[in-house]
Amino acid sequence: MAEAYPGRPDGARKDQRRGAGRICAVKVLLVSADPAVRESMALTVRSAQRAMADALQVIEAADGVQGIRLAWRHLPELVVADEIASRAGAFALTRDLKGATTPFPGRIVILLDRTQDSWLARWSGADAWFVKPVNPFELADTVAGFLGERKKEAV
C-alpha cells in the first residue's frame, strides 16, 4: 500500500500529483480505421514534438465512435481524424465534438480523401484539413502551430 505524500494537504500520494515535479504530456488523439494511416499520423505528430518542450501522449482510436468517446474522456489538445473512419467518420466526430453544448476545447484536423469534401470539413467545424496524400511537413507545421497556441493560452 502506498503511503500518503507528506506535505500534501489532501494526502495524495506522490505519484498522484499533477503539475509540479511532473512533465505534463500534451495529448493528441489519432482516429483512423487503417493502422498504417494511424502510424503515419503518429510519426508526423511526433516530428512536431521537437518544437515543444512538453512530452507527447498519443492516443489512438480505430473508429469515429471510439474517437468521440476517447476525446471526451482524455480531452486531448489535438485530434487528427481520417475522413474514412468507420462507424462515424471524421465529419460526424468533429460535428459531435464541436457542436456539443459545451464545445470540445481542443483543435481538430481532418485528413480528406477528396478536395471536394473541404466544404464538409468547414461545415463540421474542423480547425484545419488536408487532402491526401498529406504533405507530412505541412501537417507537422500545423500541429506544432496548434499545440504552440495551446501552450501560450495556458501560460
C-alpha positions in Angstrom: 0.0 0.0 0.0 1.3 3.4 -1.0 2.0 5.9 1.8 0.3 9.3 1.8 2.6 12.0 0.4 3.9 14.1 3.3 3.3 17.9 3.0 0.2 17.5 0.7 -2.9 18.8 2.4 -5.1 16.3 0.5 -2.9 13.4 1.5 -2.3 12.4 -2.1 0.5 10.0 -2.9 3.4 11.4 -4.8 2.5 9.5 -8.0 -1.0 11.1 -7.9 0.2 14.7 -8.0 -0.4 16.7 -11.1 1.8 19.6 -12.3 4.7 20.2 -10.0 7.6 17.8 -10.5 5.9 16.0 -13.3 6.2 16.6 -17.0 2.8 17.4 -18.4 2.1 15.5 -21.5 0.3 17.1 -24.4 -2.4 14.7 -25.6 -3.1 14.0 -29.2 -5.8 11.7 -30.5 -5.4 9.9 -33.8 -8.5 8.4 -35.4 -8.4 6.1 -38.4 -9.7 2.6 -39.3 -6.4 2.0 -41.1 -3.4 1.2 -38.7 -0.9 2.3 -41.4 -2.6 5.7 -41.6 -2.5 6.0 -37.7 1.2 5.1 -37.8 1.8 7.7 -40.4 -0.1 10.3 -38.4 1.8 9.4 -35.2 5.2 9.8 -37.0 4.1 13.3 -38.3 2.7 14.4 -35.0 5.8 13.2 -33.1 8.0 15.1 -35.5 6.2 18.3 -34.4 7.1 17.4 -30.8 10.6 18.6 -31.4 9.4 22.2 -31.4 7.8 21.7 -28.0 9.3 21.2 -24.6 6.4 19.1 -23.4 6.1 15.3 -23.7 3.6 14.0 -26.1 1.0 11.3 -25.3 -0.5 9.8 -28.4 -3.9 8.1 -28.1 -5.4 6.1 -30.9 -8.9 5.2 -32.0 -9.8 2.7 -34.7 -13.2 4.3 -35.5 -15.1 7.5 -35.0 -17.3 6.3 -32.2 -14.3 5.3 -30.2 -12.7 8.5 -31.1 -15.6 10.6 -29.8 -15.5 8.6 -26.5 -11.8 8.9 -26.1 -11.9 12.7 -26.9 -14.4 13.4 -24.2 -12.5 11.1 -21.7 -9.0 12.4 -22.3 -9.7 16.0 -23.7 -6.7 16.0 -26.0 -5.3 19.3 -27.2 -5.5 18.0 -30.8 -7.5 15.4 -32.7 -6.3 14.3 -36.1 -9.1 12.3 -37.8 -9.0 10.4 -41.1 -12.1 11.1 -43.2 -12.7 7.4 -43.7 -13.1 6.4 -40.1 -15.6 3.5 -39.7 -18.8 3.8 -37.6 -18.6 7.6 -37.6 -16.4 9.5 -40.0 -14.3 12.5 -39.3 -17.1 14.9 -40.1 -19.5 13.2 -37.6 -16.8 13.1 -35.0 -16.0 16.8 -35.5 -19.6 17.9 -35.6 -20.3 15.9 -32.4 -17.4 17.4 -30.5 -17.6 21.0 -31.7 -21.4 21.1 -31.7 -21.8 19.9 -28.1 -23.5 22.1 -25.5 -20.0 22.7 -24.1 -17.9 22.6 -27.2 -14.8 20.4 -27.3 -11.8 22.7 -26.3 -9.2 21.0 -28.5 -8.3 21.6 -32.2 -9.4 19.1 -34.8 -7.7 18.4 -38.1 -9.3 16.2 -40.8 -7.5 14.2 -43.5 -9.7 14.3 -46.6 -9.8 11.9 -49.5 -11.1 14.4 -52.0 -10.7 18.2 -52.4 -14.5 18.4 -52.9 -15.1 17.5 -49.3 -13.4 20.6 -47.9 -16.9 22.2 -47.5 -17.9 19.3 -45.2 -14.8 19.9 -43.1 -15.7 23.5 -42.8 -19.3 22.7 -42.0 -18.4 20.2 -39.4 -16.2 22.8 -37.5 -12.8 21.4 -38.2 -9.9 23.8 -37.4 -7.9 22.6 -40.4 -8.0 19.9 -43.1 -5.6 18.4 -45.6 -6.2 16.4 -48.8 -4.4 13.1 -49.1 -1.7 12.4 -49.8 -0.8 14.7 -47.0 2.4 16.6 -47.0 3.9 15.5 -43.7 5.8 18.7 -43.3 2.7 20.9 -43.7 0.8 18.7 -41.3 3.6 18.8 -38.7 3.8 22.6 -39.0 0.0 22.9 -38.4 0.2 20.5 -35.5 3.1 22.5 -34.0 1.3 25.7 -34.5 -1.9 24.5 -32.8 0.0 22.9 -29.9 2.1 26.1 -29.6 -1.1 28.2 -29.4 -2.5 25.9 -26.6 0.7 26.3 -24.7 0.6 30.1 -24.9 -3.1 30.1 -23.8 -2.2 28.0 -20.7 0.5 30.5 -19.6 
